Amino acid sequence: ETFNFNFENLCYAEGRKNTFLCYEVTRKDCDSPVSLCHGVFKNKGSIHAEICFLYWFHDKVLKVLTQREGFKVTWYMSWSPCFECAEQVVRFLATHHNLNLTIFSSRLYNVSDPDTQQKLCRLVQEGAQVAVMDLSEFKKCWEKFVDNDGQQFRPWKRLHTNFRYQNSKLQEILSRMSLLREEVFYLQFHNGHKVQLVQHHCYFRRKPYLCYRLEQSNGQELLKDCLLSKKGKQHAEILFLDKIRSMELSQVRITCYLTWSPCPNCAWQLETFKKDRPDLILHIYTSRLYFHWKRAFQEGLCSLWRSGIQVDVMDLPQFTDCWTNFVNPQKPFRPWKGLEKNVRRTQRRLRRIKESWGLQDLVNDFGNLQLG
C-alpha cells in the first residue's frame, strides 16, 4: 500500500507530499559489481530524503571504506529532487569523483519551475544519470525494497501512459541543456570527405565548430561551450581565445574538439596564447584537416606543435566524449559507417605533415611528457 500510493506515477499526484528514496550501493570497479548495502530513506521533518542519504553515505560508507574505491549508487525516488536538493547533490558529486549516481524518479517535481529545470540539467552535467521509472524499474524496486510477501508486482492502470508523459517532460528539459543538436553533430563532425543529405540527394557544406571543456588540475570541470565561426566574422578559435583571455585562468587543462583544423592565422593566435601561458595544457582534436596539402596550413599546424599545443585526429573515444559532453549524455553515440577508416586516413595525413617538417620526434617526446 505504501509503495503503490507513493510511487504511482500519476501525472497529477495531489496529497503525496512525502518523498521516498530507495537506494543501492555497489562497488563499480569490480568485474562483477558487489552490492554493499541497500535501504530506504524518506523526508525527516524539513530534511529531504536526498540530504538524509548524503549525510548517511558520507558518515557510514566513505569514512569506513577507502576513498580510492569507486561506488555506483542507484536511487529509485517517488519524486525527482527539488532544486535545493539537486544543488546539494551536484556539489557532492563535484567533490566525490569516485561516485557514479543514477537517479530514477516515478514523478517529476515542480518541473515548470526554471530553477528546478536548470538543476536537473546540472545533475546530468556533473555526471549523474537522470531518468524516469518505467515498468522494469518499478519491478526492481518492488522486489528489492518492498515487504511484498512473495507477491509479484502488479502494474497499475496507465503506468505506461504516465511513463511516456513523464519521460517526454524530462527529455524536453534535458534537451535544452544540449550545446549542439544531434543532427548538427552528425553532419558537422562527420569525418568523411563529403556528407550527403539523403532527403535532398545533395552534399552538405561543413562549418567550423569548436567545442571546448575547461578542467582544473584535479579534473573538476569549470566550463564548457560550443562556438561556431560565422561567415565574414571571427573564426571560432578567435572567439574561444577572447573568452578564455577574459577569464584570466592559469594551471587549467583545455580540451578542444574542432570540425576543421585551424587556419594559419588562427594557428598563430593559438601559438601566441599558449606561449604567454606555459602552465596551461591545451589539447586540440580535429575531425578533419583544413587545406592540409597547402604549405601555409601545414606550417600553421607545425607552429602549434612547437608551442606545446597537442594536435591530434579525433578517434572513436573523442567522438564519444564530444557527444557525451556537448550533445546528449543520455543517449549513446552511434558511429557512422567508415568512421575508423576515415580516422586512419586523416592520421596518416597528419603524420606525413609532421615527418615532412621534421617534427615527429618532437611530438612523440611531448606526448610522452604529457603522459608522465
N, C-alpha and C positions, 0 to 999 in steps of 0.2 A: 504493500500500500504506500509506504513512504517513498519507495523508489518510483513507482508509477506516477504518484502525484507530483513529485518534484522534478522528475526527468522527462515527463511527457513534453514533446517538442511542439507545443501549441504555438501558433503564430501570435496569439494574444493571450498571455498567461497571467491574468489578474489574480491577486491573492497569493501568489507564490513568491514571497519576498526573501526567503532563505536561499542561500547558495550552498550546495553540497559539492565537495571536491573529492573524488576517488582517485587515489594515486598509486603508482607502481614505480619502484626504483630498481634499476638493473645496472650492472657493470657493462658499459658499452665497448670496452676494449678487449673483451674476451671473444674467442672464436665462437663459443656458444654462450650468449648473454645469460648471466646468472641473476635471477630475481633476488634482490637483497631484502626488500620489505614492501608491503602494500598496506593501505588503510584508507580511512575516510576522515576528512575534516569538514566542518560546517562553520558558518559565521558564529563568532563568540562575542556577543554584545556588539560593540561598534567595530570590532576587528574582523575583517572579512576572511573567508576560508583560505584565500591565496596567501595572505600575510601570515596566517597561522602556520601554513605549510612551510613558508620560507624560514620562519623562526625555528621550527622543529628540524628542518633539514640542515640548517646551519649548526645547531647545537648537537643533534643526535647522529648525524651522518658525517658531515665534513670534519667535525672536530675529532671523530673517532677513527675514520679511515684516512689514508694518506691523500694529500691534495693532488698527487700525481695521477691518481686513478681517474678514469673517465666514467661519468654516470649518464645513463639515459633515464629521463623521468617522463612519465606519461600521466597526464591529467584527464579525467572524464568529469566534466563540470555541468551542473544543471543550468547555470548562467555563464556566459562569457565574462571576462573580467571588466569591471568598471574602469574608467580612465585613470583613477588614482592607483588602483591595484596594478593595472598594466604598467604604469610608470615605475612602480616599485619592482616589478618582475624584470623590466628592461634593465634597471640599474643592477639588479642581482646578476643577471646574465652577463652584463658588461664586465663584471669583476670576477666571474667564475667561468672561465673559458673551458673548463673540463666538464661542463654540464650541457647536455643536449635535451631540450624540453619540447614535448609535443602536447598541444592543448586541443582536446576535443570538447566541444560545447553542444549541449542539447538545444539551447536557445541563445539568441544574441541579445545582450543587454544594452538598451538605450543607444542603439546604433544610428539613430537620427541625429545624435549629438556629434558635431565635428571633432570635439576633443577626444571622444571615445573612438571614432574612426581613425584619427591620427595615431592614437596609442596602439590600436590593433596592428596598424602598419608598422609601427616602431618595434613591436614584438617580433614580427617577421624579419625586419631588417637586422635585428640583433641575433637572429639565428633560430628563433623558435618556429616550430611548425604549428600553424593555426588552422583548424578545420572544424566542420560541423559533424556531429554524431549522426551516423547512418545506422542501418539495421545491424551490421556486424559489430559496431562499437557498443550499441545497446546490449547485444547478446554478451559481449565480453564483460561489460560492466555488471550485468545481471549474474553471470556465472562466477565472477571473481569477488564481488563485493556485497552481494545481497544474500541474506539468510532466506534462501528460496525453498527449503525443504525438499530439494531434489526436483522441483518443478522446472520445466523449460520456460524460456522467455516467450511470452505471447504478445506479439506486436499489437498496439492499439490502432484504432481506425485513423486513417490519414497520416500514418507515420511517414510513408514515402513522399506524400504530397507536401507535408510540412517540412521534410528534409530539403526538398527541392527549393522551397520558398526561402528557408534559412540560408541554404548554400548559395543561392543566387544573390542574396543580400551581402553575404561575406565576400564573394568573388567581385561584386561591384565595388566594394570598399577597397579591397586589396589591389584591384586593377588601377586605381588612382595612384597607387604607390609606384607603379612601374615608371621608370625613366625612359623606357624605349618600348614601343609596341612590338608585339611578336612578329607581325608581318613585316615591319620595318627592319627588325633584326635579321630575319631570314633573307631579305632582299639585299640589305646594305652590307652585311658581314659575310655574305656568301663568297667563298674564296675561289670560285670558278672564273674562267676568263670572261664569260658572259652569263647573265641570268635572264632567262626567258620568262615573260609573263604569259602563263598558259592561256588565260582567258582572252588575251589580246594578240597572242602569237607574235609578239614583238619583244625586242630586247630592252632591258631596263638599265638606265644610267645610274651608277652608284655614286652616292655623295660622300664627302669626307665627314665621318662621325668620329668623335673621340670620347670614350667613356673612361673615367678615372676614379681611383679609390685611394684615399689618404689613410695611412695607418701609423700609429705610434710604434716605437721600437718594440713594445710589448705585444703588438698585434691588435690593439684596440682600434677600431675604426673611428676616424674623425669626420670624414666627409666623403661623399661620392656624388657624381653628377655625370650628365651626358651632354656634350656640346656638338653643334653642327655648324660647319662652315656655310656661310651664306654668299651667294653669288655677288661679286663686286664688293664684298666687305671682308673683314678679317677672317683668316683661317681659324679652324677650331683650336689649333695648337697655340695661337696667339691669345685667343680668348681664355684658354686654360692658363697660360702664363700670367696674364693680367690678374686672374682670380687668385692664383697661388701667391703672387707677389703681394697682393693686398692683405694676405693673412700673416705675413712675416713669420713663417714657420721655419723650424730647423730640426734636424735629427728626426726626420719622418721618412717613411717609405711610401713611394707613389707608384702605383701600377696603372699603366695606360693601355687601353685597347683601341686600336685605330683600324678603320676600314681601309685606308691608304697610308703608306709610309710618308713621312714628311717631305715637303718640297725643300729645295736648297735654302730658301730664306727662313722657313720655319726651323730647319735643322740648325742653322746658325744661331737663331734666337734661343733655341733649347740648349745649345752648347754654351752660350754666354750665361744663361741662367744657372746651369749646373756648375760652371767654373766659379761662380760667385757663392755657391753653396756646397762646398766639398763634403759636408757631413750629411747631405741629403742623398737618399738612394732613389733613383728613377729607373724604372724598367718599362720599356716600350715593347708591346706586342702588336704586330700588324697582320691583318688578314691578307693584304695584297701589297705588292711593291709598285710604287708610282713611278712611271717612266724609268724603270730600272736599267734600261740599255743606254741612257744618256749620262755622259760623264759628270755633268754638274750635279745630277741627282745622286750618283754614286759617291761623289765627293762629300755631299751633304751627310749621307749615312756614315761615311768614314769619320767625319768631324764629330758625330755623336759618340761613336765608339772611343775615339781619342779623349773625349772629355769625361769619360767614365759612365756614360749612359749605355745601358744594355739594350740592344735592339734584337728582337727575335721574331720568328714567324709564329702566329697563333696556331696551336695544335688542338686536338680534341679537349685536353684539360682546360686550356684557356678559353675556348669557345663555351665550354660548360660553365666555367666560372663567370664569364661575362654574362651569360644567360641568367644564371642564378642571382647575380648581384644587380643587374640592370633591367632585366626583362620580367621574369616570373619565377620566383623561388618556390612556388607551389607546384610547378609542373616540371617534368624532366626535359632536358634539351634533346631534341631529335636531330641527329646528324643527317645532313643531306647526302645524296649519292655523290661519290667522288671526293668527299672531304679530305680523307687521308692522302689520296693520290695528289690532289692539288697542294696539300701541305708539303709533301716531299718535293714537288716540282719547285715551289717557291723557296724552300730551304736550300735547294741546290743553287738557285739563282743568287741567293744571299751569300752563300758560301763562296761562290765564284767571285763575287764582288770583294769579299774580304781578302781572298787569296790574291786577286789581281792588284790590290792596293797594299799587299804585304801586311795585313792586319790580323791574320788568322791566329798567330801565336799570342798577340796582344789580347784578343778577345778570349782565347782559351784561358790565359793567365787571370784575366779579370773575372771570368766565370768561376774559376777555382777559388779566387779570393772571396767572392761573394758567398760561395757555398760554405767556406770555412767560417 
